[in-house]
């Protein structure tokens, strides 16, 4: 194993050790980092970090997935969210050699213009607010079946005249069992902290430790993915419960689980469906769950172009569409 691999493994071990400290605080800033980027992962419940495919949007949740990107690619993503907001991003990926890859990404959320008032309610004008993050990623094949990845992010929020800045780190591992069609993954995202805070009130980043497994059937065009996120958060206070709602271990476990299935119609076309139990439990109105927590998606590969589209509900008032485009350069 080369020195790159040893460094990545040491970084991941240190991140897991530090995750217990990171999880002790519930308050976090830069919540936009939780917004989904990959339409394919979102269509499988939102935390599918074990999809070893050459899709540049996937490595945002698990840097080790960059090892599956086989050539120079440019990716673009957009998401419909609240009215008046803009959610978009871009990724560029390339290879150093057969075992190592590098990439750059940018994420941007604009909340539009809002009225600015003083304490007595007098309107003094308007102000804009936005969140941004730019990052660089390196991945390395430690063995023929195991890859690791590391991302460093520079994160900035600007609301009116106030600015908040943070440095974040994401790490990931991906293990292939090709004879059985299985991939296993572990990622630790948003470990880090603010170096400048609004009104000097410092908070943690929205850290998440996630595990995922994908299994492709050998005699049917189906691939199943199961994920469990927030592995460091098991307290009732970490989640939303109605006043009289049961909050035993089973109910808390539901808020960690998501699952999905890919129907691999051809090598170029898939249809996907997923279920996020936390979203279905917390975002549904009483007796009216509908499609809450259910995600749907499709993807098409034509020549040098990749297109992915997904539907899901990530906040109470309305549903969202996520679109990904990728091009071989």
N, C-alpha and C positions, 0 to 999 in steps of 0.2 A: 504494500500500500504506500503510495507516494505521500510526501509531506502535506499536500493539499487535503487528502483524505483524513489524515490524523488531526489536522487543525479543525476540520469540520466536525469530526466526532467529538473532540474536546469542547468545542463551542456548544454542541447540542447537549452534552452532559451537563455543562455549566448552566445552560438555560433551564433544563428540567429541574436542577437543584434549586434555582432561583425562583421557580414558578410558585412554590408554596408561599414565599414572601409576597410576590406580586398579587396573589389571590386574596390576601388578608384584607385588602381594602375594596369596598364595593364601588366607591366613587371613581369614575373614570372620565377622561376627556377624549376628544377626537373620536366620537362614536361613529363618524362617517366611515372609519376603517372597517366597520362591520358590514357595510353594504356589499352585496355580491358583485363580482366582476365577471365571472365565467357563467355564461348561459347554460353550458352543459352541466356543470356542477350544480347550479341552481335548480335545474329541472329534475335532479335526483335527490332533492330534499335540502340542498344548500350547503352541505358540508362534505361533499364527495371529493376527498383529497387523494384518492387512490386510482385515478384514471390516467394510466400511462399512455397518453396520446399526444401527438405533435400539435397541440393547441396552445398558443402563447398565453391565453387568458388563464389557464389552469394553474400555472406556477405561482400566481399571486397568493393563493391559499396554502400552497406547499412548494417551497423553492426546489425540492428534489425533483419535482415533475418537469423542470426545465431540461433534465437529461433526456426526456422523450422527444424534444424538439430536434428534428433531424437535419435542418438546414436554416439558412438565414430567413427570418420571417418578421413581418410587421403586423401587429394586431391592433384593432380599434374596438372599443366597446362603448355603448350608450345604454342608459336605463331611464325609463319613465318613472317618476316618483311623485312627490307633491306637486300640485299645480304651481307653476312659476319657477320651479327649480331646474337646474341642468346638472346631470350626472354623466360623466364621460371619462374615458381613459385611453391610454395607448401603451403598447409594449413593442420592444425590439429585441430579437433573440438572434444569437449566432454561436458558432462553435470555435473554441481554441484548437481542439484536436478531437480525436475519436472519443475520449473519455470526459472531456470538460467542456462546459458551455458557459456563456455569459449573457446577460440581458439587462435592459433598462426599462423602467416603467414609470408612468405618471398617472395620477388620479386627481380628478377635479370635481368639486361640487359647488355650485353657485345657488344661493337661496334668493337671488333677485334683490330688488330694492324695497326697503321698508321705511315707514314714516319715522322720523327722529323727533322725540319730544323731550322736554325737560320735566323736572319733578312735579310742576303744577299742571302738567298736561298740555302745555303750549307746544305746538308743532314748530320746529325750527328748520325743517328740511327733510331730506331722505338720507339713508345710508345703505350700503351694500354689505353682504356677508358672504364669505366663501371659505372652503376648506381645500387644501392641496397637499399632495404627497408625491415625492419623486424617490425612486429607489434603484439600486443596482444589485444584481443577483449573480452568484457563481454557483454552479453545480458540478459535481464530480462523481464518476462511477467508481466507487470504492472497490467493488468486485463486479463480476459479470452480472450479478443478480441484485446488487445493493447500490443505491445512489443516495447522495446527500446534497443538500443545498443550503445556501445562506443568502439572506437579503438584508441590506442596510437601507433604511428609509429616512429621509428628511421630511418632516411633517410640519405644516404651517396652517393656522387658522387666522383669518383677519375679519373681525366683526366691527364695522365702522372704523374708529380710530384705534381700536385695541388689537393687539397681535399676540398670538401664542405659538411657540415653536417647540418641537420635540424631536428626539432621535429614537427610532424604533428598529428592532431586529426581529426577523423571522427566520426560523430554521425548520428543516424538514428531512425526513428519511423515507425512502421507498424501497420495498423489497419485492422482487419478482419470483414467482414459482411458475415458470413457463409451462412445464409439463402438465400442471393442473389448472392452468388458466387463472391463477390467483395473484393478486397484488395486495400488499399490506402497506399501510402508510401511517406516519405519525408526524404531526406538525405542531410547532409552538410559534404563534404569531403575536405581534405587538408587545414584545418585551422591550421595555425601555422607559423613558420618562421625559418630562418637560424640562427644557432649559430656560424657557421664558413662559410665564403664565399670566392669564388675565388677572389683574389686581393682586398679583403675587399669591394666588391660591393654587398651589401645585397639586396635581392629581396624577394617578397612574394612567397608562394607556389601557385600552380594552383587551387585555391579554386573553388568549384562548389556546388551550391544549386540546388537540383533536386527534382521534384515531379513526381509521377507516379501512375497510376491506372490500375488494371487488372480486367477483367470481364469475367467469364466463363458462357457460355450458359447452361441452365439446361437441354435442350432437344437436344443438338447437341454437338459433340466432338470438340468444338472451344472455345478458350480463346483469348480475345483481350486485348492488352496492349497499352496505350498511355502515353508518357513521355514528360516532358518539363524540360530542363536543363538550366544552367547558368541564374538562375532567378534573379541574381543581376547585370546582364550585358545587358543593353538595348541601348547602344550607337553605332552609326555607326562605330566608330573607334575600337570597340571590334571585328569586323568581317571583312572578306575579301570581298570587292566589286570591280568590274571592274571600270575603270575610268568613263565610261558613264552609269553605271548601276544604276537603281532606288534603293534608300535606304530608302524608306518610312517604316512606322510601319509594314506593311504586310510582306515586305522582311526581316525585322529584326526578326519578329515572326517566319518565316520559319526556321531561323537558330537556333531556340530553340526546334523544334518539332521532335519527332520520334515516330514511331508506328509499331506494329507488331501483328501477329496472330499465335497462336499455333494450329496445327491440332493434337489433342490428339487421335491417332489411337487406342492405348490400354493404359493400366496403365503402360506399360513398354516401349512404343515407341511413340515419337512425331516427327513431322516435323514442322519447323517454318520458317517464312519469315517476313522481316521487311523493313522499309524505314527510313533512316536518311536524313531529308531534308537539313540540313546544309552540310553534305558531298556531297549530290547530287548537290547542288548549287555551292559549292566552289571548289570541286575537279574535276568536269567534264570539258573536253575540249569543246570549242565552237562547238555546233552542233553535238557532239559525246558523249552523256552521257552514253550510254550502260547500264551496271549494276552498275555504280557509285552510291553510296548511298543505294543500295539494298543489304540486307544481307539475307543469307539463312543458315539453320542449321538443325540438327537432334540430337536426343538423344535416348539412349538405356539403359535399366536397366535389368541386368541379375544376379539374385541372389544377392551377396554382392557387385557387381561391377556396377558402373555407368560410362557411356561414352557419351561425348557430342562433337560435331564438328560443327564449323561454318565457313562461308566464308564472307568476307567483304573487303572493300577498305578503308584504313585509311591514305593513302598518295598517291600522284599523280602518281608515277611511276609504282606501281604494287599492286596486291591484296594480302590478307593475309588469312591464315587458323589459327584457334584457336582450340586446342584440350584440353579437360579436362578429367581426369580420377579420379574416387573416389572409395574408398574401405571401407567397414564396417570392423572395427577391432574387 
